[in-house]
Amino acid sequence: MHSSSPSDKAICLYLHAHQPYRLSKVNYLDLGSVRDYFQGPTNDTNQVILEKVSKKSYLPTNKLLVKLLKKLPELRISLSISGTLLEQLQTYEPKVLASFQELVATGQVEILSETYYHSLAAIYSVEEFCIQVEQHRNLIKKLFDYDTTSFRNTELIYNDRIASLVNQLGFQTVLAEGWDKYLTWRNSGFVYKAQLPELESKELQTLKGYRIQKPVPSELKLLLKHYKLSDDIAFRFSNQDWAEYPLSAEKYLSWVNTNPGNLINLFMDYETFGEHQWADSGIFKFLEAMIFQASDTGIQFKTISEAARQGATDTVSVPELTSWADAERDLSAWNGNKMQQAALRLTYAIESKLSKLVNVKPETKLSGLYNIWRKLQTSDHFYYMSTKYWADGDVHKYFSPYDSPYEAFINFMNVLEDFTQQVDYIAAKNV
């Protein structure tokens, strides 16, 4: 029996699904003879990992969510799926793609836009950022017949400048980490407006061709992740050393109800359910009980767009780059050491080489090169090079297919060198 009187609390549940194209094992002596950059360290690594994650996480999570959405017409969920994962689902796991399509077909699910290749392009190239956002938006329209109006950047990487880029592209809402440093006395339990600094005229001219809405919205709503309540599920749920273990739905909802504000933004990876927190931890039973009990007690569920429709209480400025990664919530997981910085610099330096090639060869003829370059931009490759906590066997090591960050760097640079030689060879032929 569901409560007839809605609570003054609303949960905004947003899940993000992503898998990269992992790189082939490339030795320096292989340069000039590499045929496939994305086979994985062993043959078909990408397919094997996708099958495992699909079986453990995507399929059971989607099955449960469809059941809940059908039983609870008032339930709302938001999600986003990277372009690299959608491509792999089409190739290897069409039944998983169909399960995501079934979710969206309920009419109770919002899909968000993001960069197609889960890249750091917002920091390194405005034009590349625009292209990847448009590619992703077009794929979502093709696969789900859905027009996106909300945006999440890769790993919730955000600052005021990125907010201005997102606003100029025509999006109405953007997500970010609810980090105390910028919230100061405020909290993530309300809707805010993003600070929108002026962009350079060259940037504005680039953005103009990629807008999804004209005129540009006068404001951009900002929804901030409640990192504690999100991470209680995503990271601490099965930790038997945690003081709150085991976590029950009743206990969790008591925290929701006593949290300041009227909005609880629970943002986490899709893989939380079944992959990071295994089924035998009780994570699926917890999710089902939490949603049913929340609904029974009148707590509402809203999509990102629905939550953003309420009035903003204030404007929040985030001058420095933030993310949802690690304790620092900055970009050090991807560019915190010299290996990562060199790899990023050389990766984005290829953009000018490809741009010059377009002048002598139509871009359609170079689509294969652009596709390779964009797959190399995927943030995971640089994350694997992080040395921040490697010795502690933390999350960085868990996600990496390499034995060390140095191996990740050397392999990436070998692939990048082979690809750069390929681009230079084609350029020399077309001078």
C-alpha positions as CSV (number, residue, x, y, z in Angstrom):
1,M,0.0,0.0,0.0
2,H,1.6,3.3,-1.1
3,S,1.4,6.5,0.9
4,S,-1.2,8.9,-0.5
5,S,0.7,11.9,1.0
6,P,3.9,12.7,-0.8
7,S,7.0,13.4,1.3
8,D,8.9,16.7,1.0
9,K,11.9,14.5,0.0
10,A,12.7,13.4,-3.6
11,I,15.4,10.9,-4.6
12,C,17.1,11.5,-8.0
13,L,18.7,8.1,-8.9
14,Y,21.1,8.4,-11.7
15,L,23.3,5.5,-13.0
16,H,26.1,5.6,-15.5
17,A,27.3,2.7,-17.6
18,H,30.6,2.7,-19.4
19,Q,33.2,0.3,-20.8
20,P,36.3,1.4,-22.8
21,Y,38.0,-0.3,-25.7
22,R,41.0,-1.8,-24.0
23,L,44.3,-1.6,-25.9
24,S,46.1,-4.4,-27.6
25,K,49.5,-5.5,-26.1
26,V,52.0,-3.6,-28.3
27,N,55.8,-3.9,-27.9
28,Y,58.2,-1.3,-29.3
29,L,59.5,-3.8,-31.8
30,D,55.9,-4.2,-33.2
31,L,55.8,-0.6,-34.4
32,G,54.8,-0.4,-38.0
33,S,53.0,-3.7,-38.0
34,V,50.2,-3.3,-35.5
35,R,46.9,-4.3,-37.1
36,D,44.4,-3.7,-34.3
37,Y,44.9,-1.3,-31.5
38,F,41.9,-2.3,-29.5
39,Q,41.9,-6.1,-29.2
40,G,42.8,-6.0,-25.5
41,P,45.9,-7.3,-23.7
42,T,44.7,-10.8,-24.8
43,N,42.5,-11.6,-27.7
44,D,38.9,-10.4,-27.3
45,T,39.5,-9.0,-23.9
46,N,36.8,-6.4,-24.5
47,Q,34.2,-9.0,-25.4
48,V,35.1,-11.3,-22.4
49,I,34.9,-8.4,-19.9
50,L,31.6,-7.1,-21.4
51,E,30.1,-10.6,-21.2
52,K,31.1,-10.9,-17.6
53,V,29.8,-7.4,-16.6
54,S,26.6,-7.9,-18.5
55,K,25.9,-11.2,-16.8
56,K,26.8,-9.9,-13.3
57,S,25.5,-6.3,-13.5
58,Y,23.7,-4.9,-16.6
59,L,21.2,-7.8,-17.1
60,P,20.1,-8.4,-13.5
61,T,20.0,-4.6,-12.7
62,N,17.9,-3.9,-15.8
63,K,15.6,-6.9,-15.1
64,L,15.0,-5.6,-11.5
65,L,14.5,-2.0,-12.6
66,V,12.0,-2.9,-15.3
67,K,10.1,-4.9,-12.7
68,L,10.1,-1.9,-10.3
69,L,9.1,0.6,-13.0
70,K,6.1,-1.6,-14.0
71,K,5.0,-2.0,-10.4
72,L,5.6,1.6,-9.4
73,P,4.3,4.0,-12.1
74,E,5.5,6.9,-10.0
75,L,9.1,5.6,-10.1
76,R,11.6,7.7,-12.1
77,I,15.3,6.8,-12.9
78,S,18.0,8.6,-15.0
79,L,20.8,7.0,-16.8
80,S,23.6,7.5,-19.3
81,I,25.6,5.1,-21.4
82,S,28.9,6.0,-23.1
83,G,29.2,5.6,-26.9
84,T,32.0,3.1,-26.5
85,L,29.8,0.8,-24.4
86,L,26.8,1.2,-26.8
87,E,29.0,0.2,-29.7
88,Q,30.2,-2.9,-27.9
89,L,26.7,-3.8,-26.8
90,Q,25.6,-3.7,-30.5
91,T,28.4,-5.9,-31.5
92,Y,28.7,-8.4,-28.6
93,E,25.6,-8.2,-26.4
94,P,22.5,-7.0,-28.3
95,K,20.2,-8.5,-25.6
96,V,21.7,-6.1,-23.1
97,L,21.1,-3.2,-25.4
98,A,17.5,-4.4,-25.8
99,S,17.2,-4.5,-22.0
100,F,18.3,-0.8,-21.8
101,Q,15.8,0.0,-24.6
102,E,13.1,-1.7,-22.6
103,L,13.9,0.5,-19.6
104,V,13.6,3.7,-21.7
105,A,10.4,2.5,-23.4
106,T,8.6,2.6,-20.0
107,G,8.6,6.4,-20.3
108,Q,9.8,6.7,-16.7
109,V,13.5,6.9,-17.6
110,E,15.6,9.9,-18.7
111,I,18.8,9.5,-20.7
112,L,21.6,12.0,-20.3
113,S,24.1,13.2,-22.9
114,E,27.9,12.9,-22.4
115,T,31.0,12.6,-24.5
116,Y,30.7,9.7,-26.9
117,Y,34.2,8.4,-26.0
118,H,34.2,9.1,-22.3
119,S,37.0,11.6,-22.9
120,L,38.6,14.6,-21.4
121,A,37.9,16.7,-24.5
122,A,36.1,19.4,-22.5
123,I,39.5,20.3,-21.0
124,Y,41.7,19.9,-24.1
125,S,39.6,20.8,-27.2
126,V,36.3,22.6,-27.5
127,E,35.7,21.5,-31.0
128,E,36.4,17.8,-30.2
129,F,34.1,18.1,-27.1
130,C,31.3,19.4,-29.3
131,I,31.8,16.7,-31.9
132,Q,31.7,13.9,-29.3
133,V,28.6,15.3,-27.6
134,E,26.8,15.5,-30.9
135,Q,27.9,12.0,-31.9
136,H,26.6,10.7,-28.6
137,R,23.3,12.6,-28.8
138,N,22.8,11.3,-32.4
139,L,23.4,7.7,-31.2
140,I,21.0,8.0,-28.3
141,K,18.4,9.3,-30.8
142,K,19.0,6.4,-33.2
143,L,19.0,3.6,-30.6
144,F,16.4,5.0,-28.1
145,D,14.4,7.6,-30.1
146,Y,15.2,10.0,-27.2
147,D,16.1,13.7,-27.3
148,T,18.4,14.5,-24.4
149,T,18.2,17.8,-22.5
150,S,20.5,17.1,-19.5
151,F,24.3,16.6,-19.5
152,R,26.9,14.8,-17.5
153,N,30.5,15.2,-18.3
154,T,33.0,12.3,-18.1
155,E,33.6,11.4,-14.5
156,L,31.5,14.4,-13.5
157,I,34.5,16.6,-14.5
158,Y,33.2,20.1,-14.1
159,N,34.0,23.8,-13.5
160,D,32.3,27.1,-14.4
161,R,33.9,27.1,-17.9
162,I,32.5,23.7,-18.7
163,A,29.1,24.9,-17.4
164,S,29.3,27.7,-20.0
165,L,30.2,25.2,-22.8
166,V,27.2,23.0,-21.8
167,N,24.9,25.9,-21.6
168,Q,25.9,27.2,-25.0
169,L,25.3,23.7,-26.5
170,G,21.7,24.2,-25.3
171,F,21.4,21.8,-22.4
172,Q,19.1,22.7,-19.6
173,T,20.7,20.8,-16.7
174,V,24.2,19.6,-15.8
175,L,25.5,17.3,-13.1
176,A,28.5,17.8,-10.8
177,E,30.0,16.5,-7.6
178,G,28.5,18.1,-4.5
179,W,31.9,18.9,-3.0
180,D,32.0,20.7,0.3
181,K,34.9,23.0,-0.8
182,Y,32.5,24.9,-3.2
183,L,29.2,24.4,-1.5
184,T,30.7,26.0,1.7
185,W,27.6,26.5,4.0
186,R,25.2,25.1,1.4
187,N,24.4,21.4,0.7
188,S,23.6,19.2,-2.2
189,G,19.9,18.9,-1.2
190,F,18.7,21.7,-3.4
191,V,18.7,22.7,-7.1
192,Y,21.2,25.4,-8.0
193,K,22.1,27.6,-11.0
194,A,25.5,27.2,-12.6
195,Q,27.9,30.1,-12.7
196,L,28.3,30.9,-16.5
197,P,31.5,32.9,-17.3
198,E,31.9,34.5,-20.7
199,L,33.7,32.4,-23.3
200,E,36.1,33.5,-25.9
201,S,34.6,34.5,-29.2
202,K,36.4,31.7,-31.0
203,E,34.9,29.2,-28.6
204,L,31.5,30.6,-29.1
205,Q,31.8,30.4,-32.8
206,T,32.7,26.7,-32.5
207,L,29.8,26.0,-30.2
208,K,27.3,27.7,-32.4
209,G,27.2,24.9,-34.9
210,Y,26.4,22.2,-32.3
211,R,23.6,23.8,-30.3
212,I,20.6,21.5,-29.6
213,Q,18.3,24.4,-28.7
214,K,17.9,28.0,-29.9
215,P,18.0,30.4,-28.4
216,V,20.6,29.4,-25.7
217,P,18.9,28.8,-22.3
218,S,19.3,31.9,-20.1
219,E,20.3,29.7,-17.2
220,L,21.7,26.2,-16.6
221,K,20.4,24.2,-13.6
222,L,23.0,22.4,-11.6
223,L,22.3,19.1,-9.7
224,L,25.0,18.1,-7.2
225,K,25.8,14.5,-6.2
226,H,25.2,13.7,-2.5
227,Y,28.6,12.0,-2.3
228,K,28.1,10.4,1.2
229,L,24.8,8.7,0.6
230,S,25.9,7.7,-3.0
231,D,29.2,6.3,-1.8
232,D,27.5,4.4,1.1
233,I,25.9,2.2,-1.6
234,A,28.6,2.4,-4.3
235,F,31.7,1.8,-2.1
236,R,30.8,0.9,1.5
237,F,27.8,-1.4,1.2
238,S,29.7,-4.7,1.5
239,N,32.6,-3.5,3.7
240,Q,32.3,-5.5,6.9
241,D,34.7,-3.1,8.6
242,W,32.3,-0.2,8.1
243,A,30.6,0.9,11.3
244,E,27.2,0.9,9.6
245,Y,27.5,-2.6,8.1
246,P,25.1,-4.3,7.3
247,L,23.2,-1.5,5.6
248,S,19.4,-2.0,5.6
249,A,16.8,-0.1,3.6
250,E,15.2,1.2,6.8
251,K,18.5,2.6,8.1
252,Y,19.4,4.1,4.7
253,L,16.0,5.8,4.3
254,S,16.3,7.3,7.8
255,W,19.4,9.1,6.6
256,V,17.6,10.3,3.5
257,N,14.7,11.7,5.6
258,T,17.0,13.5,8.0
259,N,19.2,15.0,5.3
260,P,18.9,18.8,4.8
261,G,17.1,19.9,1.7
262,N,14.4,18.3,-0.4
263,L,16.5,16.5,-3.0
264,I,18.8,13.5,-2.6
265,N,21.0,13.1,-5.7
266,L,22.2,9.5,-5.7
267,F,24.7,9.3,-8.6
268,M,26.8,6.2,-9.1
269,D,28.1,3.7,-11.7
270,Y,25.7,1.1,-13.1
271,E,28.4,-1.5,-12.3
272,T,27.8,-0.8,-8.6
273,F,25.1,-3.4,-8.8
274,G,26.5,-6.9,-9.3
275,E,30.0,-6.0,-10.3
276,H,31.5,-3.7,-7.7
277,Q,29.0,-5.0,-5.1
278,W,28.4,-8.6,-5.8
279,A,24.9,-10.2,-5.8
280,D,25.7,-12.3,-2.7
281,S,26.4,-9.0,-0.8
282,G,22.6,-8.4,-1.0
283,I,22.9,-5.3,-3.1
284,F,20.0,-6.2,-5.4
285,K,17.7,-7.0,-2.5
286,F,18.8,-3.7,-0.8
287,L,18.0,-1.7,-4.0
288,E,14.6,-3.3,-4.4
289,A,13.7,-2.8,-0.7
290,M,15.0,0.8,-0.6
291,I,12.9,1.8,-3.7
292,F,9.7,0.0,-2.4
293,Q,10.0,1.4,1.1
294,A,10.8,4.9,-0.1
295,S,7.7,4.8,-2.3
296,D,5.6,3.4,0.5
297,T,6.5,6.3,2.8
298,G,5.8,8.9,0.2
299,I,9.3,9.7,-0.9
300,Q,9.2,10.7,-4.5
301,F,11.5,9.7,-7.3
302,K,12.4,12.2,-10.0
303,T,14.4,12.3,-13.2
304,I,17.2,14.8,-13.5
305,S,15.0,17.1,-15.6
306,E,12.0,16.8,-13.3
307,A,14.1,17.6,-10.3
308,A,15.6,20.6,-12.1
309,R,12.2,22.1,-12.7
310,Q,11.9,23.4,-9.2
311,G,13.3,26.8,-8.5
312,A,17.1,27.2,-7.9
313,T,18.0,28.4,-4.4
314,D,21.3,29.9,-5.3
315,T,24.1,30.1,-7.8
316,V,27.1,27.9,-7.2
317,S,30.5,28.8,-8.6
318,V,33.1,26.0,-9.2
319,P,36.2,27.9,-10.5
320,E,38.6,24.9,-10.3
321,L,38.1,21.5,-12.1
322,T,36.4,18.9,-10.0
323,S,35.4,15.3,-10.5
324,W,33.8,12.4,-8.6
325,A,37.1,10.5,-8.3
326,D,39.1,9.8,-5.2
327,A,39.3,11.7,-2.0
328,E,40.6,14.8,-3.7
329,R,37.7,15.2,-6.2
330,D,40.1,16.8,-8.7
331,L,41.7,15.6,-12.0
332,S,44.7,14.0,-10.5
333,A,43.4,10.5,-11.2
334,W,44.0,11.2,-14.9
335,N,46.7,13.9,-15.1
336,G,48.4,13.8,-11.7
337,N,51.8,12.5,-12.8
338,K,54.2,13.2,-15.6
339,M,53.4,10.0,-17.5
340,Q,49.7,10.9,-17.7
341,Q,50.5,14.5,-18.6
342,A,52.8,13.5,-21.5
343,A,50.3,10.9,-22.8
344,L,47.5,13.5,-22.8
345,R,49.6,16.2,-24.4
346,L,50.7,13.9,-27.3
347,T,47.2,12.4,-27.7
348,Y,45.6,15.8,-28.3
349,A,48.5,17.0,-30.4
350,I,47.3,14.6,-33.1
351,E,44.2,16.8,-33.6
352,S,46.1,19.4,-35.6
353,K,47.7,16.7,-37.7
354,L,44.3,15.2,-38.6
355,S,42.8,18.7,-39.2
356,K,45.6,19.4,-41.8
357,L,44.8,16.1,-43.5
358,V,41.2,17.1,-43.9
359,N,42.3,19.9,-46.1
360,V,43.7,17.5,-48.6
361,K,41.4,14.5,-48.0
362,P,37.7,14.7,-47.2
363,E,37.0,13.9,-43.5
364,T,34.8,11.0,-44.5
365,K,37.9,9.4,-46.0
366,L,39.7,9.9,-42.7
367,S,36.9,8.5,-40.5
368,G,38.9,5.4,-39.6
369,L,41.8,7.5,-38.3
370,Y,39.4,9.8,-36.4
371,N,37.7,6.8,-34.8
372,I,41.1,5.4,-33.6
373,W,42.2,8.8,-32.2
374,R,38.9,9.2,-30.4
375,K,39.1,5.7,-28.8
376,L,42.6,6.7,-27.6
377,Q,41.1,9.7,-25.8
378,T,39.0,7.5,-23.5
379,S,39.8,8.6,-20.0
380,D,40.4,5.0,-18.7
381,H,43.7,4.7,-20.6
382,F,45.1,7.6,-18.5
383,Y,43.4,6.4,-15.3
384,Y,45.4,3.1,-15.6
385,M,48.6,5.2,-15.4
386,S,47.7,6.7,-12.0
387,T,50.3,6.0,-9.3
388,K,48.3,7.7,-6.6
389,Y,47.4,4.7,-4.4
390,W,48.7,1.8,-6.5
391,A,50.6,0.2,-3.6
392,D,47.5,0.0,-1.5
393,G,45.6,-2.1,-4.0
394,D,42.8,0.4,-4.3
395,V,40.2,1.1,-7.0
396,H,42.9,2.1,-9.5
397,K,44.4,-1.4,-9.5
398,Y,40.9,-3.0,-9.5
399,F,40.0,-1.4,-12.8
400,S,43.3,-1.8,-14.6
401,P,44.2,-4.6,-17.0
402,Y,47.9,-3.9,-16.4
403,D,50.3,-5.1,-13.8
404,S,51.5,-1.5,-13.1
405,P,50.9,2.1,-14.1
406,Y,54.2,2.1,-15.9
407,E,53.2,-0.9,-18.0
408,A,50.0,1.0,-18.9
409,F,52.0,4.0,-19.9
410,I,54.5,2.2,-22.0
411,N,51.8,0.2,-23.8
412,F,49.7,3.3,-24.5
413,M,52.7,5.2,-25.8
414,N,53.7,2.3,-28.1
415,V,50.1,2.4,-29.5
416,L,50.2,6.1,-29.8
417,E,53.6,6.1,-31.6
418,D,52.4,3.5,-34.1
419,F,49.2,5.5,-34.8
420,T,51.2,8.8,-35.1
421,Q,53.5,7.2,-37.6
422,Q,50.5,6.0,-39.6
423,V,49.0,9.6,-39.6
424,D,52.4,11.1,-40.6
425,Y,52.8,8.5,-43.4
426,I,49.4,9.4,-44.9
427,A,50.2,13.1,-44.6
428,A,53.5,12.7,-46.4
429,K,51.7,10.8,-49.2
430,N,49.2,13.6,-49.6
431,V,51.5,16.6,-49.6
